[in-house]
Amino acid sequence: MQEELNILIQAQYPLIYLVTAEEDRAEKEIATISQMKQQPRKLYVWTLTHGMVEYGQARTTQHNTISPEAAIEWTTRQKEPAIFVFKDLHPFKDSAAVTRWLRDAIASFQDTQKVIILMSPVQQIPIELEKEVVVIDFDLPNLAALDRVLSNQLEQTRQNRLSSEAREKLLKASLGLTKDEAEKVYRKAYVKRGKITEAEVDIILSEKKQLIRRNGILEFIEEDETIDSVGGLDELKGWLVQRSGAFTERARSYGLPQPKGMLILGVPGCGKSLIAKTTARLWGLPLLRLDMGRVYDGSMVGRSEANLRGALKTAESISPAILFIDELDKAFAGTSGSADSDGGTSSRIFGSFLTWMQEKTSPIFVMATANRVERLPGEFLRKGRFDEIFFVDLPTQSEREDVFRIHLSKRNRDLERFDLLQLSKVADGFSGAEIEQALIAAMYDAFAQNREFTQLDIIAAIKATLPLSRTMSEQVTALRDWARQRARPAAASVAEYHRLEF
C-alpha cells in the first residue's frame, strides 16, 4: 500500500480515499511518505474535534478550521507542498458545501504538490467526486508487521524463548487482525496463561470469531463432526482428502494453484451441508457461512452491494478459510427478473460475486450447495468457475447401511442388536436425513413406553414415512438427468457406473 500511495502522491493525484479502520498505523505510513527525500512535504491531519493540526504537533486548531468547509478552504490557501489528511469526512458526503469545496480544492491543486487524503473505515463517495478520487484499501498487517508486534509483546513480558515453529503458528493465526487487535489478543493470551506459546492459538482464533460476529453477515461455524460421520460419498470424500494440503506452502512450492471452490448439487437431505461443514475440520481451516439473506438491505441504494463487499473483505482478511454458501439456488434464483422486482439489486449482487470469484487471489475456498439446478444462473455452472461440480444422489443400499451404522453408533447403541442390511432395504429411496429422523421417531415411540427401541420400531417408523424421492419424484428425476453428463458423482459406486456407461 505504501508504494502505491507514494506513487499517487508523487504523480500529483489531488484526491485519494484511504479505506481503513487503523488510523494510527495509516498515519505513520503517510508520515513516512511525507518525509521521503525526493519530495518532502508537510503533513496535516483534520478531525471534527480538533480541526486542522500539523502532524506530530500539539492539538491546537489552526485558523479556526473545525468545520470541514473551513478546513478545505484553508488547504487551498497553503503555498508549500503538503499532504492533508481528513479523518471521517464521510458523514458530510451529502453536504453540497463540502462537496463543492473539495472540487474547488482539486482544481486549485494542479501543479502544486498538494494532496487531500480522505481517511475512513467505510467507503462513501459523493457522486460528484467519483471521477476525481482514487480509492485505496489500507492492507491489514502482513506477517512481518505482526512479527514486530509479537516481538514487542514478548519483550514487554520478558519472554525470550519462542521456537520458530510456534512463532509461525501464532503469526499465521493472527493474519486478518489489525495491529491493535493483535496487540490486545497477545496481551490477553499472556494474562490468561502467563505466557505466549503455540498453545495460545485458540485464544487468537476466538478473537477472529469476534471479528466475524461484528460483521453480522458472516457466521463462524464450528463443527464437531468429522468427515467419517458422512455415510458413503467416497468419491467426494476422496477428492477432499486429496486436497487437504492445498493451501500449504509445500503445495505452492510444488507449483499447484490454490483451489477455487466446489459446487455440490443433489437431493435434499443427502449430506451436502454436512460434507461442507466437516471439510473445514479435515483441512484445518475456519468455516464461514455467508448468509445471503442478510446481504440484501433495501434501506439505502447501494447498501446491499456494500454489505457483500464488506463480508467478502472480512473473509479474505482471515484467509485461508472456507466460505460456505448453503442453498445457492435460493440465494441467486431471482437474478434474471431482478430489474422488475428489486431495481436490479439481485443482478448487481450476483455480478459482484461472480467478479470476486473470478478475480480473487486470496486463499478462500468457496463451497456451495444447491438443490434446484434449474434455478441456478448459467454463469455459475460454466467450466472453471468451480474446481468441480459434484452430484449427491440418494444413498445406495450399502451407503444406507453406513448411515444406519453412523447414527446408531452416535447414540451409543450396540450394532449387534440390529440387522443393518434389512434396515437398508426397507429404507430404499430414503435420504440420510430421512433415515435419521425415522430412527429418532422410533426412539421417541420406545421412550414413551419406557423401553429400549428395537429393529421393528425402526421399520415401523420407516414405513410410516413418505420420502421426498416419492413426493418429488419428477424433480429428483430431472436433477439426475441433468447431472448424469454435467456433474461428477459423489459416490464411488455411481462414478464407476458412469465410467462403464460412457
LINQUI-V536254 format. One record per residue. N is the residue number from 1. PSI is psi in degrees with one decimal (NA if undefined). OMEGA is omega in radians with two decimals (* if undefined). D_LAST is the distance of its C-alpha to the last C-alpha in Angstrom with 2 decimals. Layout:
n:psi:omega:d_last
N:PSI:OMEGA:D_LAST
N:PSI:OMEGA:D_LAST
This chain:
n:psi:omega:d_last
1:-41.9:-3.09:52.33
2:-42.2:-3.14:55.81
3:-45.3:3.14:54.96
4:-43.0:3.13:53.46
5:-41.2:3.12:56.40
6:-41.1:3.12:58.86
7:-44.1:-3.14:57.36
8:-39.8:-3.14:57.63
9:-44.9:3.12:61.23
10:-30.6:3.13:62.21
11:5.2:3.06:60.63
12:39.7:2.96:62.95
13:122.3:-2.99:60.40
14:-24.0:-3.06:62.87
15:120.4:-3.14:60.73
16:135.6:3.11:58.07
17:114.0:-3.11:56.43
18:112.0:-3.10:55.65
19:113.1:-3.13:53.48
20:150.8:3.00:54.38
21:-3.0:-3.12:55.92
22:77.7:-3.06:57.38
23:-47.6:-3.05:60.64
24:-46.8:-3.12:62.51
25:-38.3:3.12:59.86
26:-40.3:3.10:59.21
27:-44.0:-3.13:62.97
28:-38.4:3.10:63.36
29:-44.0:-3.14:60.60
30:-38.0:3.11:62.31
31:-39.1:3.10:65.69
32:-42.4:3.12:64.39
33:-41.3:-3.09:63.28
34:-21.5:-3.09:66.66
35:5.1:-3.13:68.51
36:142.9:-2.98:66.66
37:-35.8:-3.03:69.15
38:-26.8:3.12:67.76
39:75.9:3.14:68.52
40:142.4:-3.14:70.25
41:155.2:2.99:70.50
42:151.9:-3.14:72.05
43:125.6:3.11:69.77
44:145.6:-3.13:70.67
45:128.3:3.12:68.92
46:136.1:2.94:69.42
47:157.7:3.14:69.03
48:-21.9:-3.11:70.34
49:-30.9:-3.06:72.53
50:-4.5:-3.10:74.19
51:-155.8:-3.11:73.80
52:122.0:-3.09:73.42
53:138.0:3.08:74.20
54:135.2:-3.06:74.06
55:132.0:3.13:71.53
56:-6.4:3.14:73.25
57:169.7:3.10:76.47
58:147.6:-3.09:78.09
59:74.5:3.07:76.60
60:125.4:-3.07:79.34
61:134.4:3.14:78.42
62:117.0:3.01:79.21
63:42.8:3.03:81.07
64:61.5:-3.10:80.01
65:31.9:3.13:76.28
66:-45.7:-3.12:75.04
67:143.5:-3.13:73.64
68:-34.8:3.13:70.52
69:-45.9:3.13:72.23
70:-38.2:-3.13:75.21
71:-42.8:3.14:73.06
72:-41.3:3.11:70.98
73:-36.7:3.13:74.22
74:-37.2:-3.14:75.69
75:-33.5:-3.12:72.85
76:-21.2:-3.11:73.66
77:-7.3:3.13:77.25
78:138.6:-3.05:76.39
79:-28.0:-3.03:77.05
80:156.2:3.08:75.55
81:135.6:-3.09:71.86
82:158.1:3.01:70.30
83:126.8:-3.12:67.19
84:112.0:-3.14:67.56
85:122.4:3.08:65.20
86:116.8:-3.14:65.11
87:132.6:3.03:63.71
88:53.7:3.05:62.21
89:-7.3:-3.04:63.17
90:-29.3:3.09:60.19
91:-16.1:-3.12:62.27
92:15.0:-3.05:64.31
93:-22.8:3.12:61.43
94:3.5:3.12:62.66
95:118.0:-3.13:66.18
96:-35.1:-3.11:67.10
97:-44.1:-3.14:69.89
98:-43.8:3.14:67.72
99:-43.4:-3.14:65.08
100:-41.9:3.13:67.82
101:-38.6:3.11:69.51
102:-42.3:3.14:66.25
103:-37.7:3.09:65.73
104:-40.3:3.14:69.34
105:-42.8:3.13:68.96
106:-43.7:3.14:65.88
107:-37.4:-3.10:67.89
108:-14.9:-3.07:70.85
109:-4.9:-3.10:68.84
110:127.7:3.11:68.08
111:33.3:-3.11:69.32
112:-5.1:-3.10:70.83
113:34.6:3.08:68.57
114:146.6:-3.11:68.25
115:143.6:3.03:65.10
116:129.3:3.07:64.38
117:117.3:3.07:61.64
118:115.9:-3.10:60.64
119:124.0:-3.08:59.49
120:150.5:3.08:57.80
121:-12.8:3.13:55.17
122:151.1:-3.14:53.65
123:105.4:3.10:52.77
124:107.1:-3.03:54.80
125:126.8:3.06:55.85
126:144.3:-3.08:58.02
127:-27.4:-3.14:56.45
128:-20.6:-3.07:59.50
129:-1.2:-3.04:58.65
130:-33.3:-3.14:54.92
131:-11.8:-3.05:55.53
132:-23.0:-2.94:58.08
133:148.2:3.00:56.54
134:127.0:-3.07:54.12
135:130.8:3.10:52.24
136:132.9:3.01:51.60
137:125.2:3.12:50.10
138:113.8:-3.04:52.17
139:146.4:3.03:49.78
140:160.2:-3.10:50.08
141:136.2:3.06:51.59
142:-176.3:-3.09:49.46
143:-36.8:-3.13:49.60
144:-42.6:3.13:52.75
145:-41.2:3.11:54.58
146:-32.4:3.11:53.59
147:-37.7:3.10:54.73
148:-39.4:3.10:58.16
149:-45.3:-3.14:58.31
150:-41.8:3.13:57.45
151:-40.5:3.11:60.00
152:-41.9:-3.14:62.67
153:-41.0:3.11:62.01
154:-37.0:3.13:62.14
155:-41.5:-3.14:65.37
156:-33.8:-3.13:66.91
157:4.4:3.11:66.12
158:35.9:3.10:67.33
159:105.8:-3.03:64.09
160:-21.1:-3.06:63.56
161:120.4:3.04:61.00
162:116.9:-3.07:57.32
163:155.2:-3.14:54.73
164:-35.2:3.12:52.45
165:-42.7:3.12:49.40
166:-40.0:3.13:51.03
167:-43.3:-3.14:52.03
168:-41.2:3.13:48.50
169:-42.2:3.13:47.13
170:-43.0:-3.10:49.90
171:-42.1:3.13:49.45
172:-34.4:3.07:45.67
173:-25.8:-3.09:46.21
174:-13.7:3.13:48.84
175:133.3:-3.10:46.66
176:-13.3:3.09:46.70
177:150.4:3.01:50.28
178:170.7:3.12:53.22
179:-44.4:3.13:56.08
180:-41.2:3.13:58.20
181:-40.4:3.12:55.45
182:-43.4:3.11:54.89
183:-44.7:-3.11:58.64
184:-40.4:-3.09:58.95
185:-31.9:3.05:56.10
186:-40.8:3.10:57.46
187:-39.0:3.12:60.86
188:-43.4:3.13:59.38
189:-40.3:-3.13:57.71
190:-42.6:3.14:61.04
191:-38.9:-3.06:63.05
192:-39.6:-3.03:60.69
193:-11.5:-3.13:60.23
194:4.9:3.12:63.15
195:169.4:3.10:60.90
196:112.6:3.10:57.77
197:-179.5:3.12:55.05
198:-17.6:3.10:51.26
199:-16.5:-3.11:51.73
200:8.6:3.12:52.73
201:-35.3:-3.12:49.26
202:-30.9:3.08:48.82
203:-39.0:3.11:51.92
204:-41.3:3.12:50.46
205:-32.7:3.10:47.21
206:-33.1:3.08:49.39
207:-35.8:3.09:50.90
208:-34.3:3.09:47.47
209:-38.7:3.09:46.90
210:-38.3:3.10:50.12
211:-43.2:3.13:48.86
212:-41.2:-3.12:45.78
213:-39.0:3.13:47.99
214:-28.5:3.14:50.35
215:-40.1:3.06:47.53
216:-19.6:-3.12:47.00
217:-31.8:3.06:43.51
218:152.0:3.09:41.67
219:129.4:3.10:41.70
220:118.0:-3.06:41.66
221:130.6:3.04:39.61
222:129.4:-3.08:40.31
223:122.7:3.13:37.93
224:-22.3:-3.10:39.12
225:147.0:3.03:35.83
226:172.1:-3.12:33.65
227:-19.2:3.09:29.88
228:-13.9:3.11:30.31
229:-6.3:3.11:31.51
230:121.6:-3.13:28.02
231:134.3:3.11:26.37
232:-147.1:3.11:22.77
233:41.3:-3.04:20.52
234:-36.5:-3.14:20.27
235:-44.9:3.13:17.49
236:-44.7:-3.13:19.66
237:-37.7:3.10:22.84
238:-39.6:3.10:21.71
239:-41.9:-3.13:20.95
240:-41.7:3.12:24.44
241:-38.9:-3.13:26.19
242:-28.2:-3.09:24.87
243:18.2:-3.10:26.53
244:-21.3:3.11:29.69
245:24.0:-3.00:31.75
246:-23.1:-3.08:30.34
247:14.8:-3.13:33.71
248:161.9:3.08:35.92
249:-29.5:3.11:37.96
250:-39.0:3.11:36.28
251:-37.9:3.11:32.92
252:-42.5:-3.14:34.79
253:-32.1:3.13:36.52
254:-18.8:3.14:33.24
255:8.1:-3.13:32.18
256:137.9:3.05:29.57
257:159.2:3.08:29.70
258:134.2:3.11:30.44
259:144.9:-3.09:27.44
260:-48.0:-3.08:27.62
261:-178.8:3.13:26.15
262:149.5:3.09:23.31
263:127.7:-3.14:22.59
264:111.2:3.09:21.80
265:153.8:3.07:20.78
266:178.5:-3.13:21.01
267:138.5:3.12:23.14
268:139.3:3.07:26.83
269:11.5:-3.08:28.23
270:15.8:2.99:25.17
271:12.8:-3.10:26.60
272:-49.9:-3.11:25.67
273:-38.1:-3.13:29.33
274:-40.0:-3.14:30.09
275:-35.1:3.11:27.41
276:-42.5:-3.10:28.88
277:-39.7:-3.10:32.36
278:-19.9:3.09:31.72
279:-37.0:3.14:30.03
280:-41.2:3.13:33.46
281:-38.0:3.12:35.02
282:-41.7:-3.09:32.34
283:-11.2:-3.12:32.84
284:34.8:-3.12:36.57
285:151.9:3.04:36.64
286:145.2:-3.14:38.50
287:120.4:-3.12:36.52
288:125.1:3.10:37.73
289:126.6:3.10:36.77
290:113.7:-3.14:37.23
291:100.8:-3.09:38.71
292:-26.1:3.10:38.03
293:-33.7:3.13:40.56
294:-17.1:3.12:43.29
295:-41.9:-3.06:42.35
296:128.0:-3.12:43.43
297:110.9:-3.10:47.20
298:5.7:-3.08:48.93
299:-24.7:-3.07:52.39
300:138.6:3.12:52.34
301:129.6:3.13:50.46
302:-8.3:-3.08:48.18
303:-38.8:-3.13:48.52
304:-43.3:3.13:44.89
305:-39.1:3.11:43.66
306:-37.4:3.10:46.24
307:-44.9:-3.13:45.04
308:-44.9:3.13:41.46
309:-42.3:3.14:42.75
310:-41.1:-3.14:45.01
311:-44.1:-3.13:42.33
312:-36.2:3.10:39.93
313:-39.3:3.09:42.87
314:-43.2:3.12:43.83
315:-42.4:3.14:40.33
316:-31.7:-3.08:40.39
317:-23.4:3.14:43.86
318:16.1:3.11:42.76
319:155.7:0.10:39.51
320:141.5:-3.10:37.49
321:166.8:3.05:36.30
322:126.2:3.08:33.43
323:114.6:-3.02:33.79
324:124.3:3.07:32.38
325:107.5:-3.12:31.91
326:139.9:3.12:31.23
327:61.2:-3.14:29.92
328:-30.8:-3.12:29.36
329:-33.6:3.11:28.58
330:-34.9:-3.09:32.20
331:-37.3:-3.06:33.73
332:24.5:-3.08:32.53
333:-31.8:-3.01:31.95
334:19.1:-3.04:35.08
335:-31.1:-3.07:34.76
336:-36.6:3.13:34.22
337:25.2:-3.02:37.53
338:-35.0:-3.08:39.31
339:-33.9:-3.13:42.03
340:-32.7:-3.02:43.34
341:-37.7:-3.05:43.06
342:25.9:3.10:44.16
343:17.2:3.12:45.37
344:6.0:-3.11:42.15
345:-46.3:-3.11:42.28
346:-40.1:3.13:38.71
347:-40.0:3.14:37.41
348:-39.7:3.09:39.53
349:-45.7:-3.13:38.41
350:-44.5:3.13:34.74
351:-41.3:3.13:35.45
352:-41.4:-3.12:37.42
353:-41.9:3.12:34.74
354:-41.9:3.13:32.02
355:-42.5:3.12:34.50
356:-43.8:3.12:35.29
357:-38.6:-3.08:31.66
358:-36.1:-2.98:31.23
359:-8.8:-3.05:34.55
360:139.2:3.08:35.27
361:-11.6:3.13:36.16
362:151.0:-3.12:37.27
363:71.9:3.08:35.13
364:121.3:3.12:34.02
365:116.0:-3.12:30.59
366:119.8:3.11:29.65
367:111.5:-3.06:27.90
368:149.2:3.08:27.30
369:154.2:3.12:26.10
370:148.9:3.11:25.42
371:-33.4:-3.05:25.07
372:97.6:-3.06:24.91
373:-28.9:-3.10:22.41
374:-16.5:3.12:23.97
375:-11.4:-3.09:27.23
376:133.4:3.03:26.07
377:143.2:-3.08:27.18
378:-27.2:-3.12:24.46
379:-27.6:-3.14:26.08
380:-27.1:-2.96:25.03
381:-3.0:-3.13:21.31
382:153.3:-3.09:21.23
383:133.4:3.10:19.72
384:-17.3:3.11:22.42
385:-45.1:3.02:24.43
386:154.9:3.07:23.06
387:-34.9:-3.11:21.66
388:146.7:3.01:18.83
389:118.0:-3.12:17.99
390:145.1:3.05:17.25
391:122.9:3.13:16.72
392:108.9:-3.13:18.99
393:175.8:3.02:18.42
394:144.6:-3.08:21.11
395:143.3:3.05:21.74
396:177.7:-3.12:20.49
397:-46.5:-3.14:23.31
398:-35.5:3.11:23.62
399:-34.8:3.08:23.61
400:-35.6:3.03:26.29
401:-43.8:3.11:28.28
402:-42.2:-3.12:28.13
403:-46.2:3.10:29.33
404:-43.1:-3.12:32.21
405:-43.9:-3.11:33.09
406:-47.7:-3.06:33.28
407:-33.1:3.06:35.42
408:-37.9:3.12:37.72
409:-38.6:3.13:38.27
410:-25.8:-3.14:39.08
411:17.0:3.03:41.75
412:42.9:3.11:43.18
413:147.5:3.13:42.58
414:116.9:-3.09:42.47
415:-21.9:-3.14:38.97
416:-20.6:-3.11:40.56
417:-7.8:-3.02:41.98
418:142.9:3.07:38.62
419:93.6:-3.05:35.97
420:-31.8:3.13:32.83
421:-44.9:3.12:30.58
422:-44.1:-3.13:32.55
423:-39.9:-3.12:32.57
424:-33.5:3.12:28.81
425:-40.5:3.13:28.47
426:-32.9:-3.07:31.17
427:25.2:3.12:29.55
428:130.2:-3.13:26.27
429:-1.8:-3.13:25.08
430:144.7:3.02:27.36
431:169.6:3.12:26.65
432:-40.2:3.13:28.21
433:-37.9:3.14:31.10
434:-35.2:3.07:31.79
435:-44.0:3.13:31.95
436:-42.5:-3.13:34.43
437:-34.5:3.07:36.53
438:-39.7:3.10:36.69
439:-42.4:3.11:37.93
440:-40.6:3.12:40.50
441:-40.8:3.10:41.65
442:-40.0:3.13:42.24
443:-40.3:3.11:44.22
444:-41.9:3.12:46.38
445:-45.2:-3.12:47.18
446:-36.9:3.14:48.29
447:-38.4:3.13:50.12
448:-25.9:3.13:52.13
449:8.4:3.08:53.24
450:49.2:3.12:54.13
451:170.7:3.11:51.83
452:141.1:-3.13:48.66
453:156.6:-3.03:45.42
454:-179.5:3.08:43.63
455:-43.1:-3.11:40.42
456:-34.5:3.11:41.75
457:-41.6:-3.13:42.45
458:-43.3:3.13:38.86
459:-41.9:3.13:37.60
460:-41.0:3.14:40.15
461:-37.3:3.12:39.12
462:-44.1:-3.11:35.43
463:-22.0:3.12:36.42
464:-3.0:-3.08:38.64
465:135.0:3.05:35.82
466:108.9:-3.03:33.57
467:161.9:3.13:30.38
468:-28.5:-3.12:28.79
469:-20.0:3.09:25.65
470:-40.3:-3.12:28.01
471:-25.8:-3.13:30.38
472:44.4:-3.04:27.67
473:-37.9:-3.13:24.90
474:-42.0:-3.13:24.20
475:-41.8:-3.14:23.86
476:-41.9:3.12:21.55
477:-43.2:3.14:19.26
478:-40.2:3.13:19.32
479:-41.4:3.11:18.58
480:-41.8:-3.14:15.53
481:-40.4:-3.13:14.22
482:-43.4:-3.02:15.05
483:-19.8:-3.01:13.62
484:-38.3:-3.11:10.11
485:3.0:-3.07:9.15
486:-11.3:-3.10:12.49
487:161.2:-3.14:13.37
488:128.0:3.14:12.75
489:137.9:-3.12:13.26
490:-20.9:-3.12:16.77
491:137.5:-3.09:16.57
492:-39.9:-3.10:15.42
493:-39.1:3.12:14.49
494:-38.0:3.12:12.22
495:-42.1:3.12:10.64
496:-37.8:3.12:10.10
497:-44.1:-3.14:8.66
498:-35.9:3.12:5.91
499:-38.1:3.12:5.51
500:-35.1:-3.07:5.70
501:-37.8:-3.05:3.77
502:NA:*:0.00
